[in-house]
Amino acid sequence: MTGDRARQGDRSARRPPADALLTTIADYVCDYTVSSTEAIDTARHCLLDSLGCAFRALQFPQCTRLLGPVVPGATLVNGARVPGTDFELDPVQAAFNIGTLIRWLDYNDTWLAAEWGHPSDNLGAILAVTDYLSRQRSEQGQPPCTIGEVLRAMVKAYEIQGILALENSFNQVGLDHVLLVRIASTAVAAQLFGASRTQVVNALSNAWLDGGALRAYRHAPNTGSRKSWAAGDATARAVRLALMALAGEMGYPSALTARQWGFQDVLFGGRPIVLSRPLGSYVMENILFKIAFPAEFHAQTAVEAALQLHEQVRGRLDEIAQVRLETQSAAVRIIDKTGPLANPADRDHCLQYMVAVPLIFGRLTARDYEDEVAADPRIDRLREKMVVNENPDYTRDYHDPDKRAIANAIEITFKDGQRTPRVEVYYPLGHRRRRSEGLEKLREKFVENLGALYDRPQAATILSLTADPVRFDALPVNRFLDVLVPRSAGGAGPG
């Protein structure tokens, strides 16, 4: 083809078939039946854990000041409820609220691959949509959505986000992982609303055309609280795009692959975005829980190792000459950080800070990222003595799909030449290989988080509703969210 003819071809207005990735995701959300008992059981744990994270986040004014309607008074009768509050909002704003609450403390479940992220972020959209639909249907005498439907939608949203993350590293081109939350939530929200396959494709195309948020707010010197509401923002956008598709808004078939103007050419260096395995229930079955402490997941095993060393070093902090940390390449890229730390979001993305606190205090809680604890001069003195190195074996096993390890090791040298044992932790407590150990503690975490918001009778009612999986899965979503309104909020309590 001559140059002139090639340019003519580039200008052709003929609309191509929809990109294969768009149709594959649409086919999955419209047609796939979730049959994995393990996936559903795990989703149930993910739901309760995410709600617990939301309840705990309500203790932090930096979070609660962002909640509620966009402008005061813009509530919606029979709108979607925000768990732990008495807000009734349109589903777009409710998704923002729920997603922000779940993500605020960096304590919800995690997925690590070429891209990382937090699939429970999608619950902002899933809970907002299913609660809104349930209330509308109840008004019309139709059956509401059930918790079982929420769980199946979770499996699909987790799968879309997680499989896209396996080999597509958006962070390497400076884009934030909440892009994948928007994609997954758009697909699942559209399907929940009753969209046709074509409407799901249309909504997804618009989600990709939105591009991606920059990761600047996750990295020094700009680390800040946006990283705690970015996922809520992504789920809200997803619900809006799903509703627009339902209203008949058009789609863009080559949003990903269009030469020069598509997502791949503009934002992904021309590389194709791939699905490295069929969409099923793999991600939910292998999800990582944050159980013991709210720490960026690449540091979870480092915190475990530090806690093991606490008793040996607590009385010898001034004698420490060096703290040697071995970690994976992803941790080096994301959380290896020196110098002053400006705010809690800065601190919970600093490997050295997350190791120093448990070495000194024998704990790591959400409060330990606040200014009051960070002002202790021993933390920064200890950080200055830390040396971080990548261990190639840790990086290799991090990417191995049969291992999915997130290893860290710590060894401390004192000024007199003595050393602690080298403490290595390969798999964190929330890993699939430690499920039997982790699930009991995950339930304890949920009970503790309930107690942070509810009085004992209301907490007991919630625990009773969630104790029997069969009964819980059949529970209408609106009934469950009504029970989650704290009595102190003046809203509906448990019947």
Buried (B, 14 or more C-beta within 10 A) or exposed (E): EEEEEEEEEEEEEEEEEBBEBBBBBBBBBBEBEBEBEEBBBBBBBBBBBBBBBBBBBBBBEBBBEBBBBEEEEEBBEBBBBBBBBBBBBBBBBBBBBBBBBBBBBBBBBBBBBBBBBBBBBBBBBBBBBBBBBBBBBBEEEEEBBBBBBBBBBBBBBBBBBBBBBBBBBBBEEEBBBBBBBBBBBBBBBBBBBEBBBEBBBBBBBBBBBBEBBEBBBBBBEBBBBBBBBBBBBBBBBBBBBBBBBBEEEEBBBBBBBBEEEBBBBEBBEEEEBEBEEEBBBBBBBBBBBBBBBBBBBBBBBBBBBBBBBBEBBEEBBEEBEEBBBBBBBBBBEBBBBEEEBBBBBBBBBBBBBBBBBBBBBEBBBBEBBBEEBBEBEBBBBBBEBBEBEBBEEBBEBBBEEEBBBBBBBBBBBBEEEEEBEEBBBBBBBBBBBBBEEBBEBBBEBBEEBBBBBBEEEBBEBBBEBBEEBEEBBEBBBBBBBBBBBBEEBEBBBBE
